[in-house]
Amino acid sequence: MVPVEVIGVRQHRHDDEIVVLLLDPAAELLVPILIGPTEASAIASAQAGIVPPRPMTHDLLRDLLAATGATLERVEITALTDGVFHAELVLATGTRIDSRASDAIALAVRTGSPVLCSAEVVAVAGVEASSGAAELELEKFRTFLDQVSPDDFETGEEPNPHGRELP
């Protein structure tokens, strides 16, 4: 497992796909994970420090962990199978809980927990981050995070009924 930085989310204007970018700074590789608009909003709003008037699902999960005395030690992106990223929540007790990668990342951002990614996943899904184009994209992400609001991800579509990242 290698530590990765959650760079942020981005919606591509031409195809409406939304990705969350993870950066492996040691290998200078970006791992893009295709996510839905609800998860994108959850990640971006937490990174931007936006506090909703009522707890959203990931806030509720964070609060539930705290109320029971459980601590999220880390999130691990464990596998990439048929285009779907798999993750686990690792509690301080050692308990591992299967999770969608996007939900795990949204929870990690809220709890300040580290995100780790399987070296194999980084090798397979990672794209070079050291190019000038990648550096420009990283700067765009940082600017985007400074200006994002949850409404930016509204699509009017129903949530993904399969409960996993879209292919």
MODELLER restraints for C-alpha pairs under 7 A, 6 or more apart:
rsr = mdl.restraints
at = mdl.atoms
rsr.add(forms.Gaussian(group=physical.xy_distance, feature=features.Distance(at['CA:1:A'], at['CA:116:A']), mean=5.71, stdev=0.5))
rsr.add(forms.Gaussian(group=physical.xy_distance, feature=features.Distance(at['CA:1:A'], at['CA:117:A']), mean=5.25, stdev=0.5))
rsr.add(forms.Gaussian(group=physical.xy_distance, feature=features.Distance(at['CA:1:A'], at['CA:118:A']), mean=4.47, stdev=0.5))
rsr.add(forms.Gaussian(group=physical.xy_distance, feature=features.Distance(at['CA:1:A'], at['CA:119:A']), mean=5.62, stdev=0.5))
rsr.add(forms.Gaussian(group=physical.xy_distance, feature=features.Distance(at['CA:2:A'], at['CA:116:A']), mean=5.20, stdev=0.5))
rsr.add(forms.Gaussian(group=physical.xy_distance, feature=features.Distance(at['CA:2:A'], at['CA:117:A']), mean=5.31, stdev=0.5))
rsr.add(forms.Gaussian(group=physical.xy_distance, feature=features.Distance(at['CA:2:A'], at['CA:118:A']), mean=6.27, stdev=0.5))
rsr.add(forms.Gaussian(group=physical.xy_distance, feature=features.Distance(at['CA:2:A'], at['CA:119:A']), mean=6.08, stdev=0.5))
rsr.add(forms.Gaussian(group=physical.xy_distance, feature=features.Distance(at['CA:3:A'], at['CA:24:A']), mean=6.65, stdev=0.5))
rsr.add(forms.Gaussian(group=physical.xy_distance, feature=features.Distance(at['CA:3:A'], at['CA:115:A']), mean=5.99, stdev=0.5))
rsr.add(forms.Gaussian(group=physical.xy_distance, feature=features.Distance(at['CA:3:A'], at['CA:116:A']), mean=4.29, stdev=0.5))
rsr.add(forms.Gaussian(group=physical.xy_distance, feature=features.Distance(at['CA:3:A'], at['CA:117:A']), mean=6.35, stdev=0.5))
rsr.add(forms.Gaussian(group=physical.xy_distance, feature=features.Distance(at['CA:4:A'], at['CA:22:A']), mean=5.84, stdev=0.5))
rsr.add(forms.Gaussian(group=physical.xy_distance, feature=features.Distance(at['CA:4:A'], at['CA:23:A']), mean=5.17, stdev=0.5))
rsr.add(forms.Gaussian(group=physical.xy_distance, feature=features.Distance(at['CA:4:A'], at['CA:24:A']), mean=4.71, stdev=0.5))
rsr.add(forms.Gaussian(group=physical.xy_distance, feature=features.Distance(at['CA:4:A'], at['CA:25:A']), mean=6.99, stdev=0.5))
rsr.add(forms.Gaussian(group=physical.xy_distance, feature=features.Distance(at['CA:4:A'], at['CA:115:A']), mean=5.79, stdev=0.5))
rsr.add(forms.Gaussian(group=physical.xy_distance, feature=features.Distance(at['CA:4:A'], at['CA:116:A']), mean=5.54, stdev=0.5))
rsr.add(forms.Gaussian(group=physical.xy_distance, feature=features.Distance(at['CA:4:A'], at['CA:117:A']), mean=6.57, stdev=0.5))
rsr.add(forms.Gaussian(group=physical.xy_distance, feature=features.Distance(at['CA:5:A'], at['CA:22:A']), mean=5.43, stdev=0.5))
rsr.add(forms.Gaussian(group=physical.xy_distance, feature=features.Distance(at['CA:5:A'], at['CA:23:A']), mean=4.99, stdev=0.5))
rsr.add(forms.Gaussian(group=physical.xy_distance, feature=features.Distance(at['CA:5:A'], at['CA:24:A']), mean=6.64, stdev=0.5))
rsr.add(forms.Gaussian(group=physical.xy_distance, feature=features.Distance(at['CA:6:A'], at['CA:21:A']), mean=6.17, stdev=0.5))
rsr.add(forms.Gaussian(group=physical.xy_distance, feature=features.Distance(at['CA:6:A'], at['CA:22:A']), mean=4.71, stdev=0.5))
rsr.add(forms.Gaussian(group=physical.xy_distance, feature=features.Distance(at['CA:6:A'], at['CA:23:A']), mean=6.53, stdev=0.5))
rsr.add(forms.Gaussian(group=physical.xy_distance, feature=features.Distance(at['CA:7:A'], at['CA:21:A']), mean=5.38, stdev=0.5))
rsr.add(forms.Gaussian(group=physical.xy_distance, feature=features.Distance(at['CA:7:A'], at['CA:22:A']), mean=5.67, stdev=0.5))
rsr.add(forms.Gaussian(group=physical.xy_distance, feature=features.Distance(at['CA:7:A'], at['CA:23:A']), mean=6.56, stdev=0.5))
rsr.add(forms.Gaussian(group=physical.xy_distance, feature=features.Distance(at['CA:7:A'], at['CA:141:A']), mean=6.99, stdev=0.5))
rsr.add(forms.Gaussian(group=physical.xy_distance, feature=features.Distance(at['CA:8:A'], at['CA:20:A']), mean=5.50, stdev=0.5))
rsr.add(forms.Gaussian(group=physical.xy_distance, feature=features.Distance(at['CA:8:A'], at['CA:21:A']), mean=5.65, stdev=0.5))
rsr.add(forms.Gaussian(group=physical.xy_distance, feature=features.Distance(at['CA:8:A'], at['CA:44:A']), mean=6.48, stdev=0.5))
rsr.add(forms.Gaussian(group=physical.xy_distance, feature=features.Distance(at['CA:8:A'], at['CA:141:A']), mean=6.17, stdev=0.5))
rsr.add(forms.Gaussian(group=physical.xy_distance, feature=features.Distance(at['CA:8:A'], at['CA:145:A']), mean=6.87, stdev=0.5))
rsr.add(forms.Gaussian(group=physical.xy_distance, feature=features.Distance(at['CA:9:A'], at['CA:18:A']), mean=6.86, stdev=0.5))
rsr.add(forms.Gaussian(group=physical.xy_distance, feature=features.Distance(at['CA:9:A'], at['CA:19:A']), mean=5.49, stdev=0.5))
rsr.add(forms.Gaussian(group=physical.xy_distance, feature=features.Distance(at['CA:9:A'], at['CA:20:A']), mean=4.25, stdev=0.5))
rsr.add(forms.Gaussian(group=physical.xy_distance, feature=features.Distance(at['CA:9:A'], at['CA:21:A']), mean=6.29, stdev=0.5))
rsr.add(forms.Gaussian(group=physical.xy_distance, feature=features.Distance(at['CA:9:A'], at['CA:40:A']), mean=6.12, stdev=0.5))
rsr.add(forms.Gaussian(group=physical.xy_distance, feature=features.Distance(at['CA:9:A'], at['CA:44:A']), mean=6.30, stdev=0.5))
rsr.add(forms.Gaussian(group=physical.xy_distance, feature=features.Distance(at['CA:10:A'], at['CA:18:A']), mean=5.56, stdev=0.5))
rsr.add(forms.Gaussian(group=physical.xy_distance, feature=features.Distance(at['CA:10:A'], at['CA:19:A']), mean=5.52, stdev=0.5))
rsr.add(forms.Gaussian(group=physical.xy_distance, feature=features.Distance(at['CA:10:A'], at['CA:20:A']), mean=6.56, stdev=0.5))
rsr.add(forms.Gaussian(group=physical.xy_distance, feature=features.Distance(at['CA:10:A'], at['CA:141:A']), mean=6.77, stdev=0.5))
rsr.add(forms.Gaussian(group=physical.xy_distance, feature=features.Distance(at['CA:11:A'], at['CA:17:A']), mean=5.67, stdev=0.5))
rsr.add(forms.Gaussian(group=physical.xy_distance, feature=features.Distance(at['CA:11:A'], at['CA:18:A']), mean=4.27, stdev=0.5))
rsr.add(forms.Gaussian(group=physical.xy_distance, feature=features.Distance(at['CA:11:A'], at['CA:19:A']), mean=6.58, stdev=0.5))
rsr.add(forms.Gaussian(group=physical.xy_distance, feature=features.Distance(at['CA:12:A'], at['CA:18:A']), mean=6.35, stdev=0.5))
rsr.add(forms.Gaussian(group=physical.xy_distance, feature=features.Distance(at['CA:18:A'], at['CA:34:A']), mean=5.79, stdev=0.5))
rsr.add(forms.Gaussian(group=physical.xy_distance, feature=features.Distance(at['CA:18:A'], at['CA:35:A']), mean=5.67, stdev=0.5))
rsr.add(forms.Gaussian(group=physical.xy_distance, feature=features.Distance(at['CA:18:A'], at['CA:36:A']), mean=6.52, stdev=0.5))
rsr.add(forms.Gaussian(group=physical.xy_distance, feature=features.Distance(at['CA:18:A'], at['CA:37:A']), mean=6.92, stdev=0.5))
rsr.add(forms.Gaussian(group=physical.xy_distance, feature=features.Distance(at['CA:19:A'], at['CA:32:A']), mean=5.89, stdev=0.5))
rsr.add(forms.Gaussian(group=physical.xy_distance, feature=features.Distance(at['CA:19:A'], at['CA:33:A']), mean=5.16, stdev=0.5))
rsr.add(forms.Gaussian(group=physical.xy_distance, feature=features.Distance(at['CA:19:A'], at['CA:34:A']), mean=4.35, stdev=0.5))
rsr.add(forms.Gaussian(group=physical.xy_distance, feature=features.Distance(at['CA:19:A'], at['CA:35:A']), mean=5.48, stdev=0.5))
rsr.add(forms.Gaussian(group=physical.xy_distance, feature=features.Distance(at['CA:20:A'], at['CA:32:A']), mean=5.77, stdev=0.5))
rsr.add(forms.Gaussian(group=physical.xy_distance, feature=features.Distance(at['CA:20:A'], at['CA:33:A']), mean=5.29, stdev=0.5))
rsr.add(forms.Gaussian(group=physical.xy_distance, feature=features.Distance(at['CA:20:A'], at['CA:34:A']), mean=6.62, stdev=0.5))
rsr.add(forms.Gaussian(group=physical.xy_distance, feature=features.Distance(at['CA:20:A'], at['CA:35:A']), mean=6.85, stdev=0.5))
rsr.add(forms.Gaussian(group=physical.xy_distance, feature=features.Distance(at['CA:21:A'], at['CA:30:A']), mean=6.34, stdev=0.5))
rsr.add(forms.Gaussian(group=physical.xy_distance, feature=features.Distance(at['CA:21:A'], at['CA:31:A']), mean=5.65, stdev=0.5))
rsr.add(forms.Gaussian(group=physical.xy_distance, feature=features.Distance(at['CA:21:A'], at['CA:32:A']), mean=4.60, stdev=0.5))
rsr.add(forms.Gaussian(group=physical.xy_distance, feature=features.Distance(at['CA:21:A'], at['CA:33:A']), mean=6.41, stdev=0.5))
rsr.add(forms.Gaussian(group=physical.xy_distance, feature=features.Distance(at['CA:22:A'], at['CA:30:A']), mean=5.57, stdev=0.5))
rsr.add(forms.Gaussian(group=physical.xy_distance, feature=features.Distance(at['CA:22:A'], at['CA:31:A']), mean=4.97, stdev=0.5))
rsr.add(forms.Gaussian(group=physical.xy_distance, feature=features.Distance(at['CA:22:A'], at['CA:32:A']), mean=6.41, stdev=0.5))
rsr.add(forms.Gaussian(group=physical.xy_distance, feature=features.Distance(at['CA:23:A'], at['CA:29:A']), mean=5.87, stdev=0.5))
rsr.add(forms.Gaussian(group=physical.xy_distance, feature=features.Distance(at['CA:23:A'], at['CA:30:A']), mean=4.53, stdev=0.5))
rsr.add(forms.Gaussian(group=physical.xy_distance, feature=features.Distance(at['CA:23:A'], at['CA:31:A']), mean=6.26, stdev=0.5))
rsr.add(forms.Gaussian(group=physical.xy_distance, feature=features.Distance(at['CA:24:A'], at['CA:30:A']), mean=6.29, stdev=0.5))
rsr.add(forms.Gaussian(group=physical.xy_distance, feature=features.Distance(at['CA:28:A'], at['CA:128:A']), mean=6.15, stdev=0.5))
rsr.add(forms.Gaussian(group=physical.xy_distance, feature=features.Distance(at['CA:28:A'], at['CA:129:A']), mean=5.09, stdev=0.5))
rsr.add(forms.Gaussian(group=physical.xy_distance, feature=features.Distance(at['CA:28:A'], at['CA:130:A']), mean=5.95, stdev=0.5))
rsr.add(forms.Gaussian(group=physical.xy_distance, feature=features.Distance(at['CA:29:A'], at['CA:126:A']), mean=5.17, stdev=0.5))
rsr.add(forms.Gaussian(group=physical.xy_distance, feature=features.Distance(at['CA:29:A'], at['CA:127:A']), mean=5.17, stdev=0.5))
rsr.add(forms.Gaussian(group=physical.xy_distance, feature=features.Distance(at['CA:29:A'], at['CA:128:A']), mean=4.67, stdev=0.5))
rsr.add(forms.Gaussian(group=physical.xy_distance, feature=features.Distance(at['CA:29:A'], at['CA:129:A']), mean=4.92, stdev=0.5))
rsr.add(forms.Gaussian(group=physical.xy_distance, feature=features.Distance(at['CA:30:A'], at['CA:126:A']), mean=5.08, stdev=0.5))
rsr.add(forms.Gaussian(group=physical.xy_distance, feature=features.Distance(at['CA:30:A'], at['CA:127:A']), mean=5.16, stdev=0.5))
rsr.add(forms.Gaussian(group=physical.xy_distance, feature=features.Distance(at['CA:30:A'], at['CA:128:A']), mean=6.31, stdev=0.5))
rsr.add(forms.Gaussian(group=physical.xy_distance, feature=features.Distance(at['CA:30:A'], at['CA:129:A']), mean=5.66, stdev=0.5))
rsr.add(forms.Gaussian(group=physical.xy_distance, feature=features.Distance(at['CA:31:A'], at['CA:122:A']), mean=6.33, stdev=0.5))
rsr.add(forms.Gaussian(group=physical.xy_distance, feature=features.Distance(at['CA:31:A'], at['CA:125:A']), mean=5.72, stdev=0.5))
rsr.add(forms.Gaussian(group=physical.xy_distance, feature=features.Distance(at['CA:31:A'], at['CA:126:A']), mean=4.48, stdev=0.5))
rsr.add(forms.Gaussian(group=physical.xy_distance, feature=features.Distance(at['CA:31:A'], at['CA:127:A']), mean=6.46, stdev=0.5))
rsr.add(forms.Gaussian(group=physical.xy_distance, feature=features.Distance(at['CA:34:A'], at['CA:165:A']), mean=6.32, stdev=0.5))
rsr.add(forms.Gaussian(group=physical.xy_distance, feature=features.Distance(at['CA:34:A'], at['CA:166:A']), mean=6.43, stdev=0.5))
rsr.add(forms.Gaussian(group=physical.xy_distance, feature=features.Distance(at['CA:35:A'], at['CA:102:A']), mean=6.41, stdev=0.5))
rsr.add(forms.Gaussian(group=physical.xy_distance, feature=features.Distance(at['CA:35:A'], at['CA:165:A']), mean=5.24, stdev=0.5))
rsr.add(forms.Gaussian(group=physical.xy_distance, feature=features.Distance(at['CA:35:A'], at['CA:166:A']), mean=6.28, stdev=0.5))
rsr.add(forms.Gaussian(group=physical.xy_distance, feature=features.Distance(at['CA:36:A'], at['CA:165:A']), mean=6.70, stdev=0.5))
rsr.add(forms.Gaussian(group=physical.xy_distance, feature=features.Distance(at['CA:36:A'], at['CA:166:A']), mean=6.91, stdev=0.5))
rsr.add(forms.Gaussian(group=physical.xy_distance, feature=features.Distance(at['CA:37:A'], at['CA:153:A']), mean=5.22, stdev=0.5))
rsr.add(forms.Gaussian(group=physical.xy_distance, feature=features.Distance(at['CA:37:A'], at['CA:154:A']), mean=6.71, stdev=0.5))
rsr.add(forms.Gaussian(group=physical.xy_distance, feature=features.Distance(at['CA:39:A'], at['CA:102:A']), mean=6.08, stdev=0.5))
rsr.add(forms.Gaussian(group=physical.xy_distance, feature=features.Distance(at['CA:39:A'], at['CA:103:A']), mean=6.62, stdev=0.5))
rsr.add(forms.Gaussian(group=physical.xy_distance, feature=features.Distance(at['CA:40:A'], at['CA:153:A']), mean=7.00, stdev=0.5))
rsr.add(forms.Gaussian(group=physical.xy_distance, feature=features.Distance(at['CA:41:A'], at['CA:150:A']), mean=4.89, stdev=0.5))
rsr.add(forms.Gaussian(group=physical.xy_distance, feature=features.Distance(at['CA:41:A'], at['CA:153:A']), mean=5.93, stdev=0.5))
rsr.add(forms.Gaussian(group=physical.xy_distance, feature=features.Distance(at['CA:42:A'], at['CA:106:A']), mean=5.99, stdev=0.5))
rsr.add(forms.Gaussian(group=physical.xy_distance, feature=features.Distance(at['CA:43:A'], at['CA:106:A']), mean=4.76, stdev=0.5))
rsr.add(forms.Gaussian(group=physical.xy_distance, feature=features.Distance(at['CA:43:A'], at['CA:109:A']), mean=6.87, stdev=0.5))
rsr.add(forms.Gaussian(group=physical.xy_distance, feature=features.Distance(at['CA:44:A'], at['CA:145:A']), mean=6.60, stdev=0.5))
rsr.add(forms.Gaussian(group=physical.xy_distance, feature=features.Distance(at['CA:44:A'], at['CA:148:A']), mean=6.92, stdev=0.5))
rsr.add(forms.Gaussian(group=physical.xy_distance, feature=features.Distance(at['CA:45:A'], at['CA:149:A']), mean=6.28, stdev=0.5))
rsr.add(forms.Gaussian(group=physical.xy_distance, feature=features.Distance(at['CA:45:A'], at['CA:150:A']), mean=5.95, stdev=0.5))
rsr.add(forms.Gaussian(group=physical.xy_distance, feature=features.Distance(at['CA:46:A'], at['CA:109:A']), mean=6.43, stdev=0.5))
rsr.add(forms.Gaussian(group=physical.xy_distance, feature=features.Distance(at['CA:46:A'], at['CA:110:A']), mean=6.08, stdev=0.5))
rsr.add(forms.Gaussian(group=physical.xy_distance, feature=features.Distance(at['CA:47:A'], at['CA:109:A']), mean=6.68, stdev=0.5))
rsr.add(forms.Gaussian(group=physical.xy_distance, feature=features.Distance(at['CA:48:A'], at['CA:145:A']), mean=6.09, stdev=0.5))
rsr.add(forms.Gaussian(group=physical.xy_distance, feature=features.Distance(at['CA:48:A'], at['CA:146:A']), mean=6.52, stdev=0.5))
rsr.add(forms.Gaussian(group=physical.xy_distance, feature=features.Distance(at['CA:58:A'], at['CA:106:A']), mean=6.61, stdev=0.5))
rsr.add(forms.Gaussian(group=physical.xy_distance, feature=features.Distance(at['CA:58:A'], at['CA:107:A']), mean=5.69, stdev=0.5))
rsr.add(forms.Gaussian(group=physical.xy_distance, feature=features.Distance(at['CA:62:A'], at['CA:107:A']), mean=6.67, stdev=0.5))
rsr.add(forms.Gaussian(group=physical.xy_distance, feature=features.Distance(at['CA:62:A'], at['CA:111:A']), mean=6.78, stdev=0.5))
rsr.add(forms.Gaussian(group=physical.xy_distance, feature=features.Distance(at['CA:65:A'], at['CA:71:A']), mean=6.39, stdev=0.5))
rsr.add(forms.Gaussian(group=physical.xy_distance, feature=features.Distance(at['CA:70:A'], at['CA:91:A']), mean=6.86, stdev=0.5))
rsr.add(forms.Gaussian(group=physical.xy_distance, feature=features.Distance(at['CA:71:A'], at['CA:91:A']), mean=5.59, stdev=0.5))
rsr.add(forms.Gaussian(group=physical.xy_distance, feature=features.Distance(at['CA:71:A'], at['CA:92:A']), mean=5.47, stdev=0.5))
rsr.add(forms.Gaussian(group=physical.xy_distance, feature=features.Distance(at['CA:72:A'], at['CA:89:A']), mean=6.89, stdev=0.5))
rsr.add(forms.Gaussian(group=physical.xy_distance, feature=features.Distance(at['CA:72:A'], at['CA:90:A']), mean=6.09, stdev=0.5))
rsr.add(forms.Gaussian(group=physical.xy_distance, feature=features.Distance(at['CA:72:A'], at['CA:91:A']), mean=4.53, stdev=0.5))
rsr.add(forms.Gaussian(group=physical.xy_distance, feature=features.Distance(at['CA:72:A'], at['CA:92:A']), mean=6.13, stdev=0.5))
rsr.add(forms.Gaussian(group=physical.xy_distance, feature=features.Distance(at['CA:72:A'], at['CA:113:A']), mean=6.55, stdev=0.5))
rsr.add(forms.Gaussian(group=physical.xy_distance, feature=features.Distance(at['CA:73:A'], at['CA:90:A']), mean=5.70, stdev=0.5))
rsr.add(forms.Gaussian(group=physical.xy_distance, feature=features.Distance(at['CA:73:A'], at['CA:91:A']), mean=5.06, stdev=0.5))
rsr.add(forms.Gaussian(group=physical.xy_distance, feature=features.Distance(at['CA:73:A'], at['CA:92:A']), mean=5.04, stdev=0.5))
rsr.add(forms.Gaussian(group=physical.xy_distance, feature=features.Distance(at['CA:73:A'], at['CA:113:A']), mean=6.15, stdev=0.5))
rsr.add(forms.Gaussian(group=physical.xy_distance, feature=features.Distance(at['CA:74:A'], at['CA:89:A']), mean=6.41, stdev=0.5))
rsr.add(forms.Gaussian(group=physical.xy_distance, feature=features.Distance(at['CA:74:A'], at['CA:90:A']), mean=5.37, stdev=0.5))
rsr.add(forms.Gaussian(group=physical.xy_distance, feature=features.Distance(at['CA:74:A'], at['CA:113:A']), mean=5.23, stdev=0.5))
rsr.add(forms.Gaussian(group=physical.xy_distance, feature=features.Distance(at['CA:74:A'], at['CA:114:A']), mean=5.02, stdev=0.5))
rsr.add(forms.Gaussian(group=physical.xy_distance, feature=features.Distance(at['CA:74:A'], at['CA:115:A']), mean=5.91, stdev=0.5))
rsr.add(forms.Gaussian(group=physical.xy_distance, feature=features.Distance(at['CA:75:A'], at['CA:88:A']), mean=5.91, stdev=0.5))
rsr.add(forms.Gaussian(group=physical.xy_distance, feature=features.Distance(at['CA:75:A'], at['CA:89:A']), mean=4.85, stdev=0.5))
rsr.add(forms.Gaussian(group=physical.xy_distance, feature=features.Distance(at['CA:75:A'], at['CA:90:A']), mean=5.97, stdev=0.5))
rsr.add(forms.Gaussian(group=physical.xy_distance, feature=features.Distance(at['CA:75:A'], at['CA:104:A']), mean=6.21, stdev=0.5))
rsr.add(forms.Gaussian(group=physical.xy_distance, feature=features.Distance(at['CA:75:A'], at['CA:108:A']), mean=6.56, stdev=0.5))
rsr.add(forms.Gaussian(group=physical.xy_distance, feature=features.Distance(at['CA:75:A'], at['CA:114:A']), mean=6.33, stdev=0.5))
rsr.add(forms.Gaussian(group=physical.xy_distance, feature=features.Distance(at['CA:75:A'], at['CA:115:A']), mean=4.77, stdev=0.5))
rsr.add(forms.Gaussian(group=physical.xy_distance, feature=features.Distance(at['CA:75:A'], at['CA:116:A']), mean=6.09, stdev=0.5))
rsr.add(forms.Gaussian(group=physical.xy_distance, feature=features.Distance(at['CA:76:A'], at['CA:87:A']), mean=5.42, stdev=0.5))
rsr.add(forms.Gaussian(group=physical.xy_distance, feature=features.Distance(at['CA:76:A'], at['CA:88:A']), mean=5.29, stdev=0.5))
rsr.add(forms.Gaussian(group=physical.xy_distance, feature=features.Distance(at['CA:76:A'], at['CA:89:A']), mean=6.59, stdev=0.5))
rsr.add(forms.Gaussian(group=physical.xy_distance, feature=features.Distance(at['CA:76:A'], at['CA:115:A']), mean=5.92, stdev=0.5))
rsr.add(forms.Gaussian(group=physical.xy_distance, feature=features.Distance(at['CA:76:A'], at['CA:116:A']), mean=4.77, stdev=0.5))
rsr.add(forms.Gaussian(group=physical.xy_distance, feature=features.Distance(at['CA:76:A'], at['CA:117:A']), mean=5.53, stdev=0.5))
rsr.add(forms.Gaussian(group=physical.xy_distance, feature=features.Distance(at['CA:77:A'], at['CA:85:A']), mean=6.99, stdev=0.5))
rsr.add(forms.Gaussian(group=physical.xy_distance, feature=features.Distance(at['CA:77:A'], at['CA:86:A']), mean=5.88, stdev=0.5))
rsr.add(forms.Gaussian(group=physical.xy_distance, feature=features.Distance(at['CA:77:A'], at['CA:87:A']), mean=4.24, stdev=0.5))
rsr.add(forms.Gaussian(group=physical.xy_distance, feature=features.Distance(at['CA:77:A'], at['CA:88:A']), mean=6.61, stdev=0.5))
rsr.add(forms.Gaussian(group=physical.xy_distance, feature=features.Distance(at['CA:77:A'], at['CA:101:A']), mean=6.37, stdev=0.5))
rsr.add(forms.Gaussian(group=physical.xy_distance, feature=features.Distance(at['CA:77:A'], at['CA:116:A']), mean=6.19, stdev=0.5))
rsr.add(forms.Gaussian(group=physical.xy_distance, feature=features.Distance(at['CA:77:A'], at['CA:117:A']), mean=4.53, stdev=0.5))
rsr.add(forms.Gaussian(group=physical.xy_distance, feature=features.Distance(at['CA:77:A'], at['CA:118:A']), mean=6.06, stdev=0.5))
rsr.add(forms.Gaussian(group=physical.xy_distance, feature=features.Distance(at['CA:78:A'], at['CA:86:A']), mean=5.66, stdev=0.5))
rsr.add(forms.Gaussian(group=physical.xy_distance, feature=features.Distance(at['CA:78:A'], at['CA:87:A']), mean=5.21, stdev=0.5))
rsr.add(forms.Gaussian(group=physical.xy_distance, feature=features.Distance(at['CA:78:A'], at['CA:88:A']), mean=6.99, stdev=0.5))
rsr.add(forms.Gaussian(group=physical.xy_distance, feature=features.Distance(at['CA:78:A'], at['CA:117:A']), mean=6.29, stdev=0.5))
rsr.add(forms.Gaussian(group=physical.xy_distance, feature=features.Distance(at['CA:78:A'], at['CA:118:A']), mean=5.31, stdev=0.5))
rsr.add(forms.Gaussian(group=physical.xy_distance, feature=features.Distance(at['CA:79:A'], at['CA:85:A']), mean=5.78, stdev=0.5))
rsr.add(forms.Gaussian(group=physical.xy_distance, feature=features.Distance(at['CA:79:A'], at['CA:86:A']), mean=5.10, stdev=0.5))
rsr.add(forms.Gaussian(group=physical.xy_distance, feature=features.Distance(at['CA:79:A'], at['CA:118:A']), mean=6.88, stdev=0.5))
rsr.add(forms.Gaussian(group=physical.xy_distance, feature=features.Distance(at['CA:79:A'], at['CA:121:A']), mean=6.07, stdev=0.5))
rsr.add(forms.Gaussian(group=physical.xy_distance, feature=features.Distance(at['CA:80:A'], at['CA:86:A']), mean=6.17, stdev=0.5))
rsr.add(forms.Gaussian(group=physical.xy_distance, feature=features.Distance(at['CA:80:A'], at['CA:121:A']), mean=6.17, stdev=0.5))
rsr.add(forms.Gaussian(group=physical.xy_distance, feature=features.Distance(at['CA:83:A'], at['CA:167:A']), mean=5.90, stdev=0.5))
rsr.add(forms.Gaussian(group=physical.xy_distance, feature=features.Distance(at['CA:84:A'], at['CA:165:A']), mean=6.21, stdev=0.5))
rsr.add(forms.Gaussian(group=physical.xy_distance, feature=features.Distance(at['CA:84:A'], at['CA:167:A']), mean=6.71, stdev=0.5))
rsr.add(forms.Gaussian(group=physical.xy_distance, feature=features.Distance(at['CA:85:A'], at['CA:101:A']), mean=5.85, stdev=0.5))
rsr.add(forms.Gaussian(group=physical.xy_distance, feature=features.Distance(at['CA:86:A'], at['CA:99:A']), mean=6.70, stdev=0.5))
rsr.add(forms.Gaussian(group=physical.xy_distance, feature=features.Distance(at['CA:86:A'], at['CA:100:A']), mean=5.75, stdev=0.5))
rsr.add(forms.Gaussian(group=physical.xy_distance, feature=features.Distance(at['CA:86:A'], at['CA:101:A']), mean=5.55, stdev=0.5))
rsr.add(forms.Gaussian(group=physical.xy_distance, feature=features.Distance(at['CA:87:A'], at['CA:98:A']), mean=6.14, stdev=0.5))
rsr.add(forms.Gaussian(group=physical.xy_distance, feature=features.Distance(at['CA:87:A'], at['CA:99:A']), mean=5.13, stdev=0.5))
rsr.add(forms.Gaussian(group=physical.xy_distance, feature=features.Distance(at['CA:87:A'], at['CA:100:A']), mean=5.72, stdev=0.5))
rsr.add(forms.Gaussian(group=physical.xy_distance, feature=features.Distance(at['CA:87:A'], at['CA:101:A']), mean=4.87, stdev=0.5))
rsr.add(forms.Gaussian(group=physical.xy_distance, feature=features.Distance(at['CA:87:A'], at['CA:104:A']), mean=6.73, stdev=0.5))
rsr.add(forms.Gaussian(group=physical.xy_distance, feature=features.Distance(at['CA:88:A'], at['CA:96:A']), mean=6.02, stdev=0.5))
rsr.add(forms.Gaussian(group=physical.xy_distance, feature=features.Distance(at['CA:88:A'], at['CA:97:A']), mean=5.23, stdev=0.5))
rsr.add(forms.Gaussian(group=physical.xy_distance, feature=features.Distance(at['CA:88:A'], at['CA:98:A']), mean=4.58, stdev=0.5))
rsr.add(forms.Gaussian(group=physical.xy_distance, feature=features.Distance(at['CA:88:A'], at['CA:99:A']), mean=5.25, stdev=0.5))
rsr.add(forms.Gaussian(group=physical.xy_distance, feature=features.Distance(at['CA:89:A'], at['CA:96:A']), mean=5.57, stdev=0.5))
rsr.add(forms.Gaussian(group=physical.xy_distance, feature=features.Distance(at['CA:89:A'], at['CA:97:A']), mean=4.99, stdev=0.5))
rsr.add(forms.Gaussian(group=physical.xy_distance, feature=features.Distance(at['CA:89:A'], at['CA:98:A']), mean=6.53, stdev=0.5))
rsr.add(forms.Gaussian(group=physical.xy_distance, feature=features.Distance(at['CA:89:A'], at['CA:99:A']), mean=6.69, stdev=0.5))
rsr.add(forms.Gaussian(group=physical.xy_distance, feature=features.Distance(at['CA:89:A'], at['CA:104:A']), mean=6.46, stdev=0.5))
rsr.add(forms.Gaussian(group=physical.xy_distance, feature=features.Distance(at['CA:90:A'], at['CA:96:A']), mean=4.67, stdev=0.5))
rsr.add(forms.Gaussian(group=physical.xy_distance, feature=features.Distance(at['CA:90:A'], at['CA:97:A']), mean=6.59, stdev=0.5))
rsr.add(forms.Gaussian(group=physical.xy_distance, feature=features.Distance(at['CA:100:A'], at['CA:164:A']), mean=6.04, stdev=0.5))
rsr.add(forms.Gaussian(group=physical.xy_distance, feature=features.Distance(at['CA:108:A'], at['CA:114:A']), mean=6.58, stdev=0.5))
rsr.add(forms.Gaussian(group=physical.xy_distance, feature=features.Distance(at['CA:108:A'], at['CA:115:A']), mean=6.87, stdev=0.5))
rsr.add(forms.Gaussian(group=physical.xy_distance, feature=features.Distance(at['CA:129:A'], at['CA:135:A']), mean=6.56, stdev=0.5))
